[in-house]
């Protein structure tokens, strides 16, 4: 169990180490290292997902470790309330950023071991605090600079993370 303590309330996660062992180990290491403390949910799209884990307020990027292997072919689906790893176009590029699905996003699921079909690795689910996730998904968003879209106009801060 991991609890994300935010300025909107607490979100408790149950992780699926049996389905995504490398991803869960990677996420837990970031949690134990305090990486997520003081970071923001920097991308919020109601009807899609809320994303965080990579930036401090003001889009100050956090350093990360090497990427983790994509374990999206684990049979889990990007359904409402699941947590998955964010990545670039490279299927094996996930480091620290994650997102919580606020819709059934099965188009993000593993289809094949190709760059187009790899999908996004689900590694846990929200077991308490979906009301907090729903509050966050409803915040007003806008653009930040020239490249960042869907950015909360008010910081949605992860103040600290506890691992039970």
N, CA, C and O of each residue as an XYZ file, in Angstrom:
656
protein
N       0.833     -1.192      0.000
C       0.000      0.000      0.000
C       0.871      1.247      0.000
O       1.841      1.355      0.751
N       0.502      2.172     -0.852
C       1.185      3.454     -0.948
C       0.126      4.537     -0.837
O      -0.935      4.433     -1.452
N       0.404      5.576     -0.056
C      -0.519      6.697      0.042
C       0.158      7.949     -0.491
O       1.228      8.350     -0.034
N      -0.510      8.559     -1.483
C      -0.085      9.854     -2.004
C      -0.851     10.899     -1.194
O      -2.073     10.999     -1.301
N      -0.138     11.670     -0.393
C      -0.747     12.736      0.390
C      -0.691     13.996     -0.471
O       0.391     14.488     -0.791
N      -1.861     14.515     -0.845
C      -1.911     15.686     -1.716
C      -2.608     16.840     -1.011
O      -3.228     16.661      0.038
N      -2.500     18.017     -1.596
C      -3.208     19.165     -1.045
C      -4.713     19.096     -1.328
O      -5.455     20.002     -0.949
N      -5.167     18.022     -1.994
C      -6.587     17.781     -2.225
C      -7.103     16.638     -1.354
O      -8.308     16.392     -1.309
N      -6.197     15.933     -0.657
C      -6.558     14.780      0.154
C      -5.650     13.603     -0.172
O      -4.732     13.716     -0.985
N      -5.920     12.470      0.473
C      -5.069     11.281      0.315
C      -5.621     10.321     -0.732
O      -6.831     10.138     -0.864
N      -4.684      9.706     -1.480
C      -5.007      8.681     -2.468
C      -4.207      7.445     -2.086
O      -2.976      7.477     -2.089
N      -4.895      6.356     -1.759
C      -4.223      5.115     -1.377
C      -4.240      4.144     -2.543
O      -5.270      3.926     -3.181
N      -3.074      3.564     -2.806
C      -2.894      2.658     -3.933
C      -2.547      1.263     -3.446
O      -1.799      1.101     -2.482
N      -3.091      0.256     -4.116
C      -2.654     -1.119     -3.950
C      -1.880     -1.459     -5.215
O      -2.379     -1.269     -6.324
N      -0.664     -1.959     -5.049
C       0.204     -2.255     -6.190
C       0.173     -3.744     -6.516
O       0.008     -4.578     -5.626
N       0.331     -4.068     -7.790
C       0.256     -5.443     -8.276
C       1.649     -5.977     -8.607
O       2.005     -6.126     -9.776
N       2.430     -6.261     -7.571
C       3.805     -6.753     -7.771
C       3.824     -8.096     -8.490
O       4.805     -8.416     -9.161
N       2.771     -8.879     -8.365
C       2.718    -10.173     -9.053
C       2.545    -10.009    -10.559
O       2.969    -10.878    -11.320
N       1.931     -8.913    -11.005
C       1.667     -8.679    -12.431
C       2.711     -7.775    -13.098
O       2.949     -7.880    -14.301
N       3.323     -6.898    -12.322
C       4.293     -5.936    -12.871
C       5.439     -5.747    -11.875
O       5.613     -4.656    -11.330
N       6.219     -6.802    -11.635
C       7.232     -6.741    -10.569
C       8.293     -5.661    -10.759
O       8.649     -4.985     -9.794
N       8.805     -5.480    -11.967
C       9.848     -4.470    -12.185
C       9.283     -3.063    -12.044
O       9.925     -2.178    -11.479
N       8.085     -2.869    -12.560
C       7.439     -1.555    -12.490
C       7.122     -1.185    -11.045
O       7.371     -0.056    -10.623
N       6.575     -2.130    -10.290
C       6.255     -1.875     -8.882
C       7.531     -1.592     -8.092
O       7.562     -0.668     -7.279
N       8.579     -2.373     -8.323
C       9.854     -2.140     -7.624
C      10.397     -0.748     -7.948
O      10.892     -0.051     -7.062
N      10.304     -0.348     -9.206
C      10.762      0.969     -9.641
C       9.958      2.071     -8.940
O      10.537      3.014     -8.401
N       8.634      1.951     -8.947
C       7.763      2.947     -8.330
C       8.025      3.045     -6.826
O       8.134      4.142     -6.279
N       8.125      1.891     -6.165
C       8.382      1.885     -4.722
C       9.726      2.517     -4.381
O       9.853      3.194     -3.361
N      10.729      2.301     -5.228
C      12.031      2.918     -4.969
C      11.928      4.438     -5.042
O      12.483      5.143     -4.199
N      11.217      4.939     -6.053
C      10.998      6.390     -6.129
C      10.245      6.885     -4.890
O      10.561      7.948     -4.357
N       9.246      6.115     -4.431
C       8.498      6.501     -3.228
C       9.424      6.561     -2.018
O       9.432      7.550     -1.284
N      10.199      5.504     -1.816
C      11.094      5.441     -0.645
C      12.186      6.505     -0.691
O      12.640      6.975      0.352
N      12.608      6.885     -1.889
C      13.643      7.909     -2.043
C      13.103      9.327     -1.850
O      13.873     10.287     -1.836
N      11.785      9.461     -1.702
C      11.191     10.789     -1.542
C      11.054     11.557     -2.847
O      10.803     12.762     -2.838
N      11.216     10.867     -3.969
C      11.176     11.528     -5.278
C       9.868     12.290     -5.502
O       9.877     13.401     -6.033
N       8.749     11.694     -5.098
C       7.446     12.290     -5.396
C       7.049     13.402     -4.431
O       6.123     14.162     -4.714
N       7.736     13.508     -3.296
C       7.425     14.561     -2.321
C       7.664     15.926     -2.968
O       8.753     16.200     -3.473
N       6.651     16.766     -2.947
C       6.801     18.105     -3.508
C       6.629     18.176     -5.017
O       6.943     19.198     -5.627
N       6.128     17.092     -5.634
C       5.859     17.140     -7.072
C       4.383     17.466     -7.301
O       3.572     17.438     -6.375
N       4.062     17.769     -8.538
C       2.697     18.154     -8.887
C       2.091     17.178     -9.897
O       2.798     16.501    -10.643
N       0.767     17.129     -9.893
C       0.055     16.538    -11.028
C       0.082     17.634    -12.089
O      -0.616     18.641    -11.971
N       0.891     17.430    -13.123
C       1.162     18.486    -14.088
C       0.286     18.416    -15.342
O       0.297     19.335    -16.162
N      -0.471     17.326    -15.489
C      -1.330     17.170    -16.661
C      -2.633     16.533    -16.186
O      -2.634     15.430    -15.639
N      -3.732     17.237    -16.401
C      -5.039     16.773    -15.945
C      -6.027     16.911    -17.088
O      -6.262     18.005    -17.600
N      -6.606     15.772    -17.483
C      -7.603     15.777    -18.548
C      -8.821     15.004    -18.051
O      -8.807     13.775    -17.989
N      -9.875     15.741    -17.698
C     -11.113     15.111    -17.242
C     -11.634     14.220    -18.369
O     -11.653     14.628    -19.530
N     -12.051     13.013    -18.027
C     -12.488     12.053    -19.028
C     -11.346     11.202    -19.559
O     -11.560     10.343    -20.414
N     -10.121     11.433    -19.057
C      -8.963     10.667    -19.507
C      -8.098     10.229    -18.326
O      -8.162      9.074    -17.907
N      -7.279     11.158    -17.781
C      -6.376     10.773    -16.701
C      -5.804     11.998    -16.003
O      -5.939     13.126    -16.477
N      -5.142     11.744    -14.831
C      -4.351     12.764    -14.139
C      -2.927     12.220    -14.056
O      -2.714     11.074    -13.663
N      -1.953     13.055    -14.430
C      -0.558     12.604    -14.542
C       0.353     13.404    -13.632
O       0.225     14.622    -13.513
N       1.283     12.695    -12.988
C       2.245     13.357    -12.112
C       3.532     12.570    -12.003
O       3.769     11.602    -12.727
N       4.367     13.027    -11.057
C       5.585     12.299    -10.737
C       6.861     12.799    -11.360
O       7.925     12.237    -11.100
N       6.799     13.840    -12.179
C       8.014     14.260    -12.872
C       8.472     15.674    -12.622
O       9.612     16.025    -12.927
N       7.581     16.505    -12.059
C       7.905     17.926    -11.945
C       7.556     18.481    -10.580
O       6.596     18.058     -9.934
N       8.375     19.453    -10.154
C       8.039     20.303     -9.021
C       7.198     21.454     -9.578
O       7.119     21.618    -10.796
N       6.573     22.249     -8.718
C       5.829     23.411     -9.226
C       6.698     24.265    -10.152
O       7.904     24.392     -9.946
N       6.069     24.846    -11.173
C       6.802     25.658    -12.136
C       7.510     24.841    -13.199
O       8.396     25.352    -13.884
N       7.137     23.587    -13.346
C       7.725     22.668    -14.326
C       9.228     22.505    -14.156
O       9.969     22.406    -15.135
N       9.667     22.480    -12.908
C      11.054     22.148    -12.617
C      11.164     20.624    -12.653
O      10.661     19.927    -11.773
N      11.837     20.124    -13.696
C      11.916     18.678    -13.919
C      12.813     18.005    -12.885
O      13.875     18.519    -12.532
N      12.366     16.851    -12.411
C      13.140     16.076    -11.440
C      14.023     15.069    -12.166
O      13.646     14.537    -13.211
N      15.184     14.818    -11.612
C      16.070     13.792    -12.172
C      15.468     12.422    -11.942
O      14.785     12.185    -10.946
N      15.731     11.522    -12.880
C      15.197     10.167    -12.772
C      16.310      9.145    -12.970
O      17.407      9.461    -13.431
N      15.987      7.925    -12.608
C      16.894      6.814    -12.868
C      16.644      6.298    -14.286
O      15.833      6.855    -15.026
N      17.346      5.235    -14.651
C      17.164      4.635    -15.965
C      15.739      4.126    -16.131
O      15.086      3.782    -15.146
N      15.250      4.076    -17.368
C      13.895      3.573    -17.624
C      13.733      2.112    -17.219
O      14.705      1.366    -17.095
N      12.483      1.732    -17.019
C      12.133      0.371    -16.644
C      11.505     -0.318    -17.867
O      10.891      0.333    -18.712
N      11.670     -1.623    -17.941
C      11.080     -2.413    -19.024
C       9.554     -2.308    -18.948
O       8.976     -2.357    -17.862
N       8.917     -2.166    -20.096
C       7.460     -2.055    -20.160
C       6.828     -3.429    -19.929
O       7.058     -4.368    -20.691
N       6.032     -3.526    -18.868
C       5.348     -4.770    -18.518
C       3.845     -4.691    -18.820
O       3.036     -5.310    -18.128
N       3.483     -3.934    -19.844
C       2.072     -3.724    -20.168
C       1.360     -5.002    -20.604
O       0.133     -5.070    -20.534
N       2.095     -6.006    -21.049
C       1.479     -7.254    -21.479
C       1.115     -8.168    -20.317
O       1.167     -9.391    -20.450
N       0.749     -7.591    -19.190
C       0.472     -8.360    -17.967
C      -0.997     -8.731    -17.787
O      -1.371     -9.316    -16.771
N      -1.829     -8.392    -18.773
C      -3.243     -8.742    -18.688
C      -4.113     -7.714    -17.985
O      -5.334     -7.868    -17.946
N      -3.508     -6.664    -17.424
C      -4.279     -5.626    -16.739
C      -4.700     -4.554    -17.735
O      -4.003     -4.289    -18.714
N      -5.853     -3.941    -17.471
C      -6.415     -2.941    -18.374
C      -6.410     -1.563    -17.723
O      -6.540     -1.433    -16.506
N      -6.258     -0.547    -18.553
C      -6.301      0.847    -18.111
C      -7.755      1.262    -17.879
O      -8.337      2.018    -18.657
N      -8.327      0.743    -16.782
C      -9.718      1.060    -16.435
C      -9.728      2.150    -15.365
O      -8.689      2.487    -14.797
N     -10.898      2.688    -15.103
C     -11.043      3.756    -14.103
C     -10.406      3.329    -12.778
O     -10.659      2.237    -12.269
N      -9.573      4.220    -12.238
C      -8.974      3.979    -10.928
C      -7.669      3.221    -10.947
O      -7.069      3.012     -9.893
N      -7.205      2.798    -12.125
C      -5.904      2.121    -12.171
C      -4.802      3.144    -12.339
O      -5.021      4.243    -12.849
N      -3.604      2.761    -11.897
C      -2.419      3.602    -12.050
C      -1.492      2.905    -13.038
O      -1.289      1.692    -12.975
N      -0.937      3.695    -13.948
C      -0.057      3.166    -14.989
C       1.141      4.093    -15.155
O       1.121      5.245    -14.722
N       2.178      3.570    -15.785
C       3.375      4.366    -16.036
C       3.209      5.205    -17.295
O       2.720      4.728    -18.319
N       3.622      6.455    -17.200
C       3.684      7.332    -18.367
C       5.019      7.063    -19.068
O       5.979      6.606    -18.447
N       5.062      7.353    -20.357
C       6.281      7.122    -21.124
C       6.265      7.992    -22.363
O       5.270      8.657    -22.652
N       7.363      7.986    -23.091
C       7.438      8.672    -24.374
C       6.964      7.706    -25.458
O       6.349      6.687    -25.146
N       7.236      8.006    -26.705
C       6.875      7.110    -27.807
C       7.638      5.788    -27.732
O       7.183      4.775    -28.264
N       8.791      5.796    -27.077
C       9.562      4.572    -26.872
C       8.850      3.736    -25.814
O       8.682      4.196    -24.685
N       8.422      2.505    -26.156
C       7.664      1.691    -25.202
C       8.395      1.409    -23.888
O       7.751      1.181    -22.864
N       9.710      1.422    -23.904
C      10.495      1.081    -22.711
C      11.175      2.320    -22.118
O      12.337      2.265    -21.717
N      10.443      3.433    -22.067
C      11.030      4.703    -21.610
C      10.477      5.200    -20.277
O      10.839      6.291    -19.836
N       9.609      4.426    -19.625
C       9.007      4.891    -18.368
C      10.068      5.013    -17.276
O      10.901      4.124    -17.099
N      10.024      6.121    -16.555
C      10.945      6.322    -15.427
C      10.112      6.543    -14.160
O       9.800      5.581    -13.457
N       9.752      7.783    -13.861
C       9.051      8.103    -12.610
C       7.614      8.565    -12.817
O       6.795      8.436    -11.907
N       7.288      9.101    -13.990
C       5.949      9.648    -14.178
C       4.903      8.551    -14.285
O       5.140      7.485    -14.853
N       3.743      8.844    -13.723
C       2.635      7.891    -13.701
C       1.341      8.647    -13.967
O       1.301      9.877    -13.926
N       0.288      7.891    -14.239
C      -1.022      8.512    -14.360
C      -2.084      7.609    -13.754
O      -1.941      6.387    -13.705
N      -3.148      8.248    -13.297
C      -4.305      7.537    -12.768
C      -5.437      7.732    -13.772
O      -5.818      8.858    -14.091
N      -5.959      6.626    -14.258
C      -7.043      6.666    -15.233
C      -8.342      7.124    -14.579
O      -8.721      6.618    -13.522
N      -9.025      8.083    -15.207
C     -10.327      8.538    -14.721
C     -11.428      8.139    -15.703
O     -12.565      8.597    -15.592
N     -11.082      7.287    -16.658
C     -12.014      6.748    -17.630
C     -11.504      5.359    -18.005
O     -10.362      5.015    -17.701
N     -12.332      4.572    -18.652
C     -11.864      3.294    -19.185
C     -11.082      3.611    -20.455
O     -11.666      3.958    -21.482
N      -9.760      3.490    -20.377
C      -8.862      3.843    -21.476
C      -8.224      2.590    -22.071
O      -7.001      2.470    -22.133
N      -9.077      1.657    -22.509
C      -8.544      0.394    -23.011
C      -7.705      0.561    -24.276
O      -6.953     -0.345    -24.637
N      -7.820      1.704    -24.957
C      -6.959      1.960    -26.118
C      -5.487      2.093    -25.703
O      -4.598      2.054    -26.553
N      -5.230      2.250    -24.388
C      -3.853      2.310    -23.876
C      -3.313      0.932    -23.489
O      -2.160      0.814    -23.075
N      -4.137     -0.106    -23.620
C      -3.730     -1.455    -23.219
C      -2.766     -2.074    -24.231
O      -2.710     -1.673    -25.393
N      -2.015     -3.060    -23.754
C      -1.089     -3.825    -24.586
C      -1.864     -4.549    -25.686
O      -2.876     -5.199    -25.422
N      -1.375     -4.428    -26.917
C      -1.960     -5.154    -28.053
C      -0.938     -6.100    -28.675
O      -1.266     -7.225    -29.052
N       0.310     -5.628    -28.778
C       1.379     -6.437    -29.370
C       2.729     -5.849    -28.978
O       2.813     -4.692    -28.566
N       3.781     -6.647    -29.108
C       5.135     -6.207    -28.739
C       5.772     -5.406    -29.876
O       6.863     -5.729    -30.347
N       5.068     -4.355    -30.305
C       5.571     -3.437    -31.319
C       5.515     -2.031    -30.750
O       4.848     -1.802    -29.740
N       6.200     -1.088    -31.375
C       6.198      0.278    -30.851
C       4.787      0.864    -30.825
O       4.482      1.673    -29.949
N       3.932      0.483    -31.752
C       2.560      0.993    -31.798
C       1.620      0.240    -30.850
O       0.613      0.792    -30.407
N       1.949     -1.022    -30.538
C       1.009     -1.849    -29.797
C       1.336     -2.111    -28.350
O       0.583     -2.792    -27.654
N       2.472     -1.569    -27.876
C       2.933     -1.931    -26.541
C       2.010     -1.497    -25.415
O       1.808     -2.245    -24.459
N       1.456     -0.319    -25.513
C       0.563      0.151    -24.459
C       1.300      0.710    -23.253
O       2.512      0.927    -23.275
N       0.520      0.936    -22.196
C       1.008      1.565    -20.971
C       0.759      0.617    -19.814
O      -0.351      0.113    -19.643
N       1.791      0.376    -19.020
C       1.767     -0.640    -17.974
C       0.955     -0.225    -16.755
O       1.318      0.700    -16.028
N      -0.164     -0.940    -16.548
C      -0.940     -0.803    -15.322
C      -0.213     -1.601    -14.240
O       0.167     -2.752    -14.454
N      -0.021     -0.965    -13.061
C       0.707     -1.645    -11.986
C       0.035     -1.528    -10.625
O       0.599     -1.948     -9.615
N      -1.164     -0.962    -10.592
C      -1.881     -0.847     -9.330
C      -3.230     -0.191     -9.533
O      -3.641      0.101    -10.656
N      -3.919      0.037     -8.403
C      -5.218      0.699     -8.469
C      -5.453      1.514     -7.203
O      -4.874      1.253     -6.149
N      -6.315      2.500     -7.345
C      -6.725      3.322     -6.210
C      -7.708      2.493     -5.376
O      -8.731      2.035     -5.886
N      -7.389      2.305     -4.092
C      -8.292      1.563     -3.215
C      -9.016      2.480     -2.229
O     -10.047      2.104     -1.672
N      -8.485      3.667     -2.016
C      -9.154      4.711     -1.234
C      -8.761      6.044     -1.837
O      -7.619      6.242     -2.250
N      -9.723      6.957     -1.882
C      -9.399      8.303     -2.361
C      -9.804      8.584     -3.797
O      -9.305      9.538     -4.395
N     -10.703      7.774     -4.374
C     -11.179      8.103     -5.729
C     -11.912      9.436     -5.709
O     -11.951     10.133     -6.723
N     -12.498      9.805     -4.561
C     -13.134     11.117     -4.445
C     -12.097     12.225     -4.624
O     -12.398     13.275     -5.192
N     -10.877     11.991     -4.139
C      -9.790     12.960     -4.301
C      -9.375     13.019     -5.774
O      -9.200     14.104     -6.329
N      -9.220     11.857     -6.402
C      -8.892     11.800     -7.835
C      -9.952     12.564     -8.631
O      -9.622     13.315     -9.549
N     -11.219     12.370     -8.278
C     -12.302     13.051     -8.990
C     -12.280     14.559     -8.772
O     -12.647     15.316     -9.669
N     -11.853     15.006     -7.585
C     -11.683     16.449     -7.345
C     -10.572     16.986     -8.245
O     -10.712     18.040     -8.865
N      -9.458     16.237     -8.305
C      -8.313     16.684     -9.110
C      -8.679     16.738    -10.587
O      -8.306     17.685    -11.280
N      -9.402     15.737    -11.078
C      -9.726     15.715    -12.516
C     -10.599     16.899    -12.921
O     -10.679     17.239    -14.101
N     -11.257     17.532    -11.937
C     -12.136     18.658    -12.234
C     -11.503     20.033    -12.127
O     -12.191     21.037    -12.308
N     -10.205     20.107    -11.837
C      -9.574     21.426    -11.702
C      -9.513     22.140    -13.048
O      -9.498     21.513    -14.107
N      -9.478     23.447    -12.975
C      -9.333     24.244    -14.195
C      -7.896     24.090    -14.708
O      -6.941     24.086    -13.931
N      -7.768     23.964    -16.020
C      -6.453     23.788    -16.639
C      -6.237     24.812    -17.742
O      -7.172     25.463    -18.208
N      -4.995     24.931    -18.139
C      -4.638     25.828    -19.235
C      -3.278     25.432    -19.781
O      -2.796     24.324    -19.546
N      -2.673     26.345    -20.507
C      -1.349     26.098    -21.075
C      -0.281     26.694    -20.172
O      -0.510     27.687    -19.481
N       0.891     26.068    -20.193
C       2.045     26.586    -19.463
C       3.170     26.684    -20.482
O       3.654     25.671    -20.987
N       3.578     27.898    -20.778
C       4.588     28.073    -21.813
C       4.021     27.676    -23.171
O       2.810     27.713    -23.390
N       4.907     27.300    -24.066
C       4.476     26.973    -25.425
C       4.158     25.500    -25.630
O       3.459     25.144    -26.579
N       4.666     24.634    -24.746
C       4.524     23.203    -25.040
C       3.643     22.434    -24.061
O       3.200     21.332    -24.387
N       3.382     22.963    -22.903
C       2.623     22.211    -21.905
C       1.149     22.603    -21.937
O       0.798     23.772    -21.778
N       0.289     21.596    -22.148
C      -1.148     21.809    -22.189
C      -1.803     21.022    -21.056
O      -1.188     20.124    -20.481
N      -3.038     21.360    -20.744
C      -3.819     20.649    -19.729
C      -3.155     20.711    -18.354
O      -3.204     19.753    -17.582
N      -2.540     21.845    -18.065
C      -1.827     22.067    -16.807
C      -2.773     22.722    -15.803
O      -3.386     23.744    -16.113
N      -2.901     22.146    -14.599
C      -3.750     22.784    -13.587
C      -3.314     24.231    -13.334
O      -2.125     24.520    -13.200
N      -4.291     25.125    -13.273
C      -3.993     26.540    -13.022
C      -3.606     26.772    -11.571
O      -2.944     27.757    -11.245
N      -4.028     25.850    -10.694
C      -3.656     25.875     -9.281
C      -2.848     24.595     -9.049
O      -3.246     23.523     -9.506
N      -1.720     24.698     -8.346
C      -0.884     23.511     -8.119
C      -1.648     22.405     -7.402
O      -2.281     22.636     -6.372
N      -1.580     21.208     -7.959
C      -2.097     20.000     -7.327
C      -0.855     19.248     -6.855
O      -0.207     18.545     -7.630
N      -0.540     19.407     -5.585
C       0.737     19.011     -5.018
C       0.676     17.665     -4.291
O      -0.236     17.408     -3.506
N       1.657     16.824     -4.570
C       1.890     15.628     -3.748
C       2.840     16.089     -2.660
O       4.025     16.302     -2.917
N       2.330     16.244     -1.443
C       3.166     16.776     -0.372
C       4.147     15.721      0.127
O       5.303     16.031      0.411
N       3.685     14.471      0.234
C       4.569     13.374      0.616
C       3.905     12.054      0.245
O       2.713     11.995     -0.056
N       4.708     11.005      0.274
C       4.234      9.654     -0.028
C       4.645      8.744      1.127
O       5.781      8.789      1.599
N       3.707      7.926      1.568
C       4.051      6.930      2.602
C       3.839      5.539      2.021
O       2.903      5.294      1.260
N       4.740      4.637      2.406
C       4.676      3.245      1.973
C       4.407      2.404      3.214
O       5.153      2.479      4.190
N       3.345      1.605      3.180
C       2.989      0.767      4.333
C       3.537     -0.651      4.150
O       3.342     -1.505      5.014
